[in-house]
Amino acid sequence: MSERHQSGSHPSTAVLTRGFDPRLSVGSARPAVFRSSTYVFSSPEAAERAFDLLSGRAKPEPGEAVDLIYSRFNHPNAQILEDQIVPLEEGSQWAVVFNSGMAAIMTTLLACVGQGGAIVHTAPLYGGTQNLLHKFFEPIGVRCVPVVAGRGAELDQAILTTEGLRVVLIETPANPTMVMTDIRRAALTAARVEPKPVVMVDNTFLGPAFQHPIVHGADVVLYSATKYLGGFSDLLAGVAIGVDAGLEAAVRSRRGLYGNILQPDECWILDGRLPTVSLRMNRQSKNAQRIAEGLARRTEVRKVYYPTLFDDPEQIRVRLSQTDYPGAMIAIDLEGGKRAAFEFLRSLKLAHNAVSLGGMETLACHPKTTTHSGCSAVELEIAGITDGLVRISVGVEDWRDLMRDMEQALAAAAAVKT
Ligand SMILES: Cc1ncc(COP(=O)(O)O)c(C=O)c1O
């Protein structure tokens, strides 16, 4: 993250200096937590003005101070957090925080598409997002058109030919096999469609440290902040980040309606995690690269899915043009199928068998029977999610200990097979 934010500071400085005025927290060096659900107006006129601005009946004057209203719409801890997230996502102008990643995805999609509209999306998506499209958006009359991740020409074709297209939803790298989608190519193709669909990228796996979708032409970046942004597997949160002010207003107004803003305590916790997200992700990525390359040498492992081990020239090109470092997610396909995968998970002593990712501790899971158990046989086959596939989220432990742990678990898995 070497680019400077428009404030003139680099992201690692801006994240510690923007958005928080100690004078508003009685001089406290860290923000106070403002748990109040409602705010006292400075005058009835100020209350009227605040509601006019909230509803879009009026536009704020430059530098105008607006009274807070009610914490379902906004509160100081959300404002501080949102201001501090912006410099982490290069090219962005705004951030809106939610009480989960799913809330961020649902609310942002609903701000852009309704009955009669269409979403083109990469596949596979995170299982929850996939369910959201099938179980909510399709029944309300939104057409959802999947394109297998990594097939650029098919994505172009779907973007150019889908009637009523409102959103292009990209998850890159794809979970769990790390297949990448070229964001710039998709954004350039979307720009040829009238009216231009909103290009959204779920950046949970590599952002905000290693991939900056807005720089590559995306309109909106979505996060499960439960993962790397939160970093300790101890809170649920989501963020939508973007550039266009009209879209920001639409997303904020939906959040106020649905009541899914992130609560003050969670905002405060997450805000304290932001300055270290890059440090943590760098350490996790270095660990993961060493482990992935070590696992690739093991005979018990049929294939390792990890960005530095890509063999397809187009995937290598996309990785080099769009990402800074490979990240900390690895998938391994074990000889011996499900029995071997389960025995591997059972035998791990340091890594825990759990879903989720991005925390300080190493986690491993069996996608076919957990995160992706809702996928059809065809979807699993296309996504390369086999019986022997194990997904690993590498933490910040010493990589040599993790490697030893995985080697003994591989040996245990191989013994069960025979
Ligand atoms: C890529 C991705 N997007 C979105 C989500 C949903 O986030 P949350 O669990 O915070 O609602 C997840 C959760 O695992 C995810 O992995």
Ligand as a Chemical Component Dictionary entry (heavy atoms), coordinates in Angstrom:
data_LIG
# 
_chem_comp.id                   LIG 
_chem_comp.type                 NON-POLYMER 
_chem_comp.pdbx_formal_charge   0 
_chem_comp.three_letter_code    LIG 
# 
loop_
_chem_comp_atom.comp_id 
_chem_comp_atom.atom_id 
_chem_comp_atom.alt_atom_id 
_chem_comp_atom.type_symbol 
_chem_comp_atom.charge 
_chem_comp_atom.model_Cartn_x 
_chem_comp_atom.model_Cartn_y 
_chem_comp_atom.model_Cartn_z 
_chem_comp_atom.pdbx_ordinal 
LIG C1 C1 C 0 -15.831 -14.108 0.482 1  
LIG C2 C2 C 0 -16.871 -13.902 1.535 2  
LIG N1 N1 N 0 -17.805 -12.953 1.348 3  
LIG C3 C3 C 0 -18.771 -12.736 2.268 4  
LIG C4 C4 C 0 -18.856 -13.490 3.419 5  
LIG C5 C5 C 0 -19.969 -13.230 4.406 6  
LIG O1 O1 O 0 -19.485 -12.532 5.493 7  
LIG P1 P1 P 0 -20.131 -12.601 6.980 8  
LIG O2 O2 O 0 -19.943 -13.988 7.467 9  
LIG O3 O3 O 0 -19.334 -11.569 7.717 10 
LIG O4 O4 O 0 -21.560 -12.225 6.844 11 
LIG C6 C6 C 0 -17.907 -14.482 3.651 12 
LIG C7 C7 C 0 -17.980 -15.297 4.891 13 
LIG O5 O5 O 0 -17.366 -16.342 5.019 14 
LIG C8 C8 C 0 -16.890 -14.698 2.682 15 
LIG O6 O6 O 0 -15.948 -15.652 2.844 16 
# 
loop_
_chem_comp_bond.comp_id 
_chem_comp_bond.atom_id_1 
_chem_comp_bond.atom_id_2 
_chem_comp_bond.value_order 
_chem_comp_bond.pdbx_ordinal 
LIG C1 C2 SING 1  
LIG C2 N1 SING 2  
LIG C2 C8 DOUB 3  
LIG N1 C3 DOUB 4  
LIG C3 C4 SING 5  
LIG C4 C5 SING 6  
LIG C4 C6 DOUB 7  
LIG C5 O1 SING 8  
LIG O1 P1 SING 9  
LIG P1 O2 DOUB 10 
LIG P1 O3 SING 11 
LIG P1 O4 SING 12 
LIG C6 C7 SING 13 
LIG C6 C8 SING 14 
LIG C7 O5 DOUB 15 
LIG C8 O6 SING 16 
# 
